[in-house]
Amino acid sequence: MADPSSAKPAGAVRPDAGPASIASMSLLTAILFAVGLVLLVGGAEVMVRGASRLATALGISPLVVGLTVVAFGTSSPELAVGIASAVGGSADIALGNVVGSNIANILLVLGTAALVMPVTSRIRLVRREVPIMIAASLALWLMAAAGSIGRIEGLLLVAAIVTYTAYLIRASRRETSAIRAEFSEEFGDGRGPAVIVSNLALAIVGLAMLLLGAQWIVDGAVAFATSLGIPEVIVGLTIVAVGTSLPEIATSILAGLRGHRDIAVGNVVGSCIFNILMVLGTSALVASQPIAVDPAMLAVDLPLMVAAALACLPILYTGQIVSRREGALLVAVYGLYLTYLVLLASASPVAGAFGLVLIVGVVPLAGITLTVLAVRERAALRAATADAATG
């Protein structure tokens, strides 16, 4: 792994990026960016609601809908932004958005959902998805190590998402009746011509909002990066990544509050897989040239993405629950990661050292802590179960 301290300051601000340069970003561009973000998030919500109800109205299992339509639908902002940026010649935003969104999904989304309400994972399929998420993350890191991601890699990623979706549909048939009931309660099972037409219209409106919002987001992000002299990849890792992760945050928190905690976990894990395989795969296919990988991303962002995926192993396999303490730890690590990005964007001389400490110090320590917490929670759960059985 490359040393972050030796990487060029990817976020260096241009010397001429003074007040006049910053002011060059027109008010209209800023307004379009803000409106685009609202359209992006709102469009995703409308499209997911319409598509999920449409699927159940057509007779598709609510469990399959929850694990495919909804998990993939909440990643539709990333897909829209990825395609728009790749076609527009700003593929750095597409890559930064995927990596940044996956980091945010696990550390921020899952962590925040656990802080609101501890998240459980009873569903076998979700626990089987975690190794797939880790494998996809490792594959992306390996592809990126070559310095760029081209059409061949994109084709492999898209082929993988087709195979993965077929696996989901097949494996979902083996889930318990309790899990099926949970997903049916969340996504409904209403049928009839009127239901189909109304939800088809809802999905189309949501898609239109999504596409328009994505284009305005990309245009605004490029203008923002240009006016401040910040590389597009940094903007993709921060503003765009968090903005496109808002549907996942809303879906996971609402599902947890409603008691549908398997949906909260399935949404996060499924979205991470979709981001890598479908979003980046499609972006690489439509991009006019291979997507270049910044050395700083290879040194910090990609290892952190893989580490975040690995962090799900002790949580979901040992304790089958993400407690509030674990959620707080995940959010804290994400806060440190954002601090690193701010230092990098401001060309701080300590950015490289901070990134190195984050990857080789903080992340392993956080992983050990998560494992210990998960083991303790598992032991406490077993003790409580044994007491209940003997009592």
N, C-alpha and C positions, 0 to 999 in steps of 0.2 A: 504494500500500500504506500502510495506516495506521501511524503511529508507535507502537511498543509503549510508549514512555515516556508517551504521552498517553492510553493506554487506562486505564480504571479498574482498580484492583488486584483482578482477578477472584478472586484467591485470598486476599483479606483475611480474617484470622481475626477472629471476633466478639470484642469486648472482654470479654464475659462467658464466653469459652471457657477457663475456668480448670480446675484439677484436678478440681473437682466436676463440671463439665460433661463433661470427658473421661471421667470414671468412670461417667457416666450410660449410656454404651454398655454394655449388659449383657454378662456373660461368655458367655451363651448366644449372643448375636449374633455375638461374635467367633469362637466355636467353629463356628457355622453357616457363617460366611464362609470359615474355613479348610477345613472339610469340603466346602463347595461348590466351592472351588478344586480340591480333590483329585478330586471327582466330575466336574468340568468337564473337567479334563485327562485323567483316566482314561477317562471316557466317550467323549471324542473319539478316543482311541487305540483303544478297543474297537470303536467304530462304524466308524472308517476301516478297520481290519483286516477286520471282517466285511463291510463294503460292498464293499471292493476285491476280496476273494476271491469274494464273491457275483457281482459283475459279470463277473469272468473265468470263473467257472463257468457263467454264462449265455451265454458266447461272445463277450463284448465284448473288444475288443483291449486287452491290458495297457497299451499306450501311451496309449490313450484313457482308461483307468482312472487312470493316473498323472497325466495332465494335467487330468482333470476330477474324478473321485470323490475322489482323495487330496488334490489341491490345494484343492478346495472343502471336503472333509471336515475338513481341519485348520483351516479357518475357521469350522467349525460352532459353536465356543464364542462367537465374535463374533456370529454370527447369533442364537444362543439368548439371549445377554445383550442384544443389540439389541432383539429382540422383547419380551423380558420387561420391559426398562426403558421402552420406548415405551408398552406397554400399561399399565404401572404409573404412568405420568405422570412418569417421570424420563428424558425423551428426551435430555437433556444427556449422560447417561452413554453412550447409543447413539452419538452423534456423536463424543464424545471417545474412545470405544473404537475406532471405525473409524479415525480420524485417528492416534491413538496407536499402534494395532496396525500400521498401514502403515509408520509411521516405524520402529517396532521391527522389523518384518519385514526391511527393507532394511539398516538400520544395525546392529541388534543380531543378528538371526538370520543374515543373510548374512555379516555381519562375523565372528560367532563361528564359523560353519561354516568360513569361510576360514582362521581362525586354527588350527582343528583340522586341516584338510586343505584345501590350495588347491582351489578349486572351478572346474571348467571348464564350458563350454557349447558342445557340438558340435551340439546339436539346432537345426535351422533354425527350428522352430516357436517355441521359447523366445525366440529373438532377434526373431522377428516379434511376439511378445507384448509386448515392452518398449514399443514405441510405443503400444500399446493401453493399457498401464498408465499411461503418461504422459498420454495423452489423457483417461483416466478421472479422473486426479488433477486435471488442469486444469479439467475439467468440474465437479468437486466444488467447487473453489476459486471458479469463476465463479458457481455456484448459491449458494454460501455468501455471496458478496459482497452479495447482496440482503438479507441479514440473517436469513433463515430458509429452511428446506427443507421444502416441503409435499408434498401427495399427488401433484400433477402431476409434480414433479421425481422423486418416488419411482417413479411409473409409468414414466417415461422410463428410469430406471436399471434397473428390473426387465426392461423390454423389451430393453434393451441386453445384459443378461446372457444372455437366451435366445438372442439373435442370436450372441453371442460363443461360447456353448457349441456351437451348430450349426457355427460356423466351425471350432472346435477339432476336432470329429469329422471334418469333411470334410478339413481340412488334414493331420491326422495320418496319412492314408493315403499321403502322399507322403514319409514319413520313411524313412531307410535301414534296412536289415536289422539293422545293429549296434545302432542305437537301440532297435529293437523288441525285440531280444534282451535288452538291458539292463533294460527295463521288465518283460519277461516273467520274468526271473530274480528281480526284486524282488517282483512281485505274483503270480507263479505262474499256472498255467493249468489247475488241477485242475477236473474236472467230475464230475457225477453227482448223483443225488437227495440222498444223505446230505450231500454237500458243500454243496449249496444250502440245505438245511434248517438245518444247523448254523450256517452263516454268516449266514443270515437272522435266526436267534435271537440271534447275537452282535451284529448291527447293531441290533436292537430293544433289547437290554439297554443297549448303548452310548448309544443315543438317549435312553432313560429316565434314565440317569445324567446325561447332558448337560443335559437340561431341568431336572431337579431341582437340579443344581449351579448352573445359570445363575440360577435364582430365588433361591437362597440367596446367591449372589454379589451380585446386585443389591440385595437387602434389606440385606446387610451393608455394602455400599458406601454406600448412602443413609444408614444409621445412622452410619457412620464420618464421612461428610461433615458430617452434621447436628451431631454431638457436638463436632467440632473447628471448625465454622464455615467449612469449606472447600467451595467450590462443587463440585457433582457433576461438572462437566466436568473439573476437575483430577484428581479420583479416577479418572474414566474414562480420562484420558490417561496415568495412571501405573500404579496398582495393577491396575486391571481390564485395561488394555491389555497390560501385560507378562504378567499371568496367563493371558489368553486367547491369547497368542502362544507359550506353552510348547509346544503341539503342533507348531507350525512349527519351533521350535528343535530339538526332539527328532527330528523327521522329517528335517530338513536335515542335522543332524550325523550321524545314523545312516546316511543315504543316502551321505554323503560318505565315511564310514569304510568302507563296503562297496564303495566304488569307483563308486557310482552317482551321479556328480556332476551329471549332467544333471537328475536327479530333484530334487536339492537346489535348483538354480536354478529349475526349473519350479514347485516347491512355493511358493517365495517370491513369484515374479512372479504366478502364478495366484491365490494367496491375496490379494495386494494388489488385484487386479482384482475378485475375488469380494467382498471387504470393501466396496468402494465401490458396486459395481453391485447386488449382492444384499442384503448386510447393511443398508446404509444405505437402499437403495431400499425394502426390506420394512419397515424400521423407520419410514420416513416414511409409508408407506401405512397402517400400523396405528395410528400415533400419533393421539391425540385432537385434537391441534392441531399446527401447523407447528413443526418443530424449530428453536429459536432458536440463533443463532450468536453466541458471545461475541466482542467486538471484539479481545481479546487473541489468540484463535484465528486470526482473520483476519490479524493482524499477524505472528505467529510460527509457529504450529503448521502451518497450511495451506501457507504458503510452504516450510517445511522438508520437508513431505511431498512437495511437487512437486519440490523440489531433490533429495531422496533418490531419487525415481523417475528424474530426469534423470541422476543419477550412474551409473545402470546402463548408459547409452549408451556412454561410453568404455570401461567395463570389459568388457562383453559383445560389443561390436562391434569393438573394436580388438585387444585381446589375447585375447578369448574365455576369459579366466581371471580369477578373483578371487584374487590372491595373498595371502600372509600380511600383507605390508605394507599392501595395500589394505584387508584385513579389519581390521587394527589401527586404521587411520585411520577407518573407518566406526564402529567401536565407540567410539573417542575422541570423535567428534562426538556420538554418542548420549549419552555421559557428560556432555558439556557441556549438551545439551538437558535431561537430567534435573536438572542443577544449576539451570538456568533455572526449571524447574517448581517445584523446592523453594523457590527465592527468591520466586516468584510466590505460592505457597501460604502462605508465612510473611509476606506483605505487606512484603517487603524494599524499601526505597526504591531499590535499585539493580536491581531486577528488570527494569524497562523498558529501562534502558540495556544491561543484559546481553543481553536479547533482541534489541535492535537490533544490537549488535556481533555476535551469533551469526548473524543473518540477512544482514547486509550485509558482514560481514568474514570470519568463520570459514567459513561455508558456501561462498562463492565461492572462497576460498583452498583449501579442501579439494577442491572440484571441479576446480580447475586442477591440483592435485597428483595427483589420481586420473587425470586425462587424461595427464599427463606419464608417470606410472608405466605406464599402459596402453600408450602409444606405445613406450616403451622395451622393455617386455616383448614387444610385437609385433615390434619390430626384432630383438631377441635370438632370438625363435623363428624368424624368417625366416633369420637368419644360421646358426643351428644346422641348419635344414633344408637350406640350401645346402651347408654343410660336409659333411653326411651324404651328399648327392647326389654331390658331387665326390669324396668319400673312397671 
